[in-house]
Amino acid sequence: MKLLLFVSPGCPHCPDAERVAKKISPEYYHNGLAYKKIRTRTSEGKELSKNYNIRGVPTIILADDEGNELKRIVGAPSENVLRSEIEKHLGLRKSLFKKLFGGGK
């Protein structure tokens, strides 16, 4: 899974989003998470922004290994929100039902 962080210069909330993404993402590298910061004003950034229909920054895209969008977070998320979304999409979170009644792995 990929965590793509779209940022641009002069964005007041981008440093906060980057700080959270840089802090949280290494915790999940061993689960297959890859982190990439994308500057929207570079040629690669413009192309990826168009592909993912980025309309505002900061935007975090959680994508599968083929690049398909799984989740979009616009704005700077809290550590708990980002961690929760990563765990959910990596399949690391147990459902409330499983927590209460057991079952599964």
N, C-alpha and C positions, 0 to 999 in steps of 0.2 A: 504494500500500500504506500501511496505517496502523500505527503503533506506539502502542498504548494502554497506559499505565502506571496501574495501579490502586493507590492508596495510602490510608492512613488515619492520623489523628493518633495519636501515641503509638507508632507502629510503629517498632521499633528498626532494622529493615533497610530501610525505605522510603527514607530519605535516600541510602543507598548505591545503591539501584536507580535513583533519580532522577538522581544524579550521573552514573552510567554512561550512562543513556538520553540525558541532555542533552548529554553529551560526544560520543557516537557518532552520534546521529540527524542532526545537521546535515551530516555527511559524505555523507549519502545523499538529501538534499533534492532535488538535481538529478536523481536517479533516480526521483523520484516518491514518496518516503517522507514521510509527515506524522506528526508527534509530538503526542500529547495526553496530559496528565496528568489523571487522573480521581480526584477525591476521593470515596471510597465513601460518605461520610455526607451528601453533597448529594443533592438530589432527582434530578438527572441521574445522579449516581454510583450511587445506589440502583437506578435503572432499568437502567443499563448493567451493573451487577454482577449483577442478576437475569438479564438477557439472555445474559450470557457465563458464568453459573454460577460466579461468583468465590467461592471458599471461604476464601481466605487472601490476605494482602498481605505484601509487594508481589507483584503478578502483572503480567506483561507479555504482552499479546496482540498478535501480528502478524496483521493482518486485511487481506483484499483490499479493493478500493474499494467493494464492496457490503456490507462489514462481516462477511463470513464468516471465521471463525477459521482461520488457517493454521498457527499455532504458539502454544503457551502455555509461558511460562517462569515458574515459581513460585519466589520468592526473588530475591535480588539477584544477577544474573549478572555474570560477569567481562566486561571489555571484549571479550576475544577471543570468548567464547561469543555475546554479543549481535551483534557484527560478523559472525560466521560465519552465524548464523541469518538476519540481514537480507540478507546477500549471497546466501545460498542461495535465499531466497524472492523476491528480486528478479531471480534468474537471472544473477547476476554471477560465480558460482563455477563454474569448470570442473571437471568430474568428473576423478577420478584417471586414468581411461582416456584422456580427451582430453588431459590434461597429458602422459601418457606417449607417446601415439601420434598426437597432433594431431587435426585434424579440427574441424569446427564453426567457429564465428566466433571 
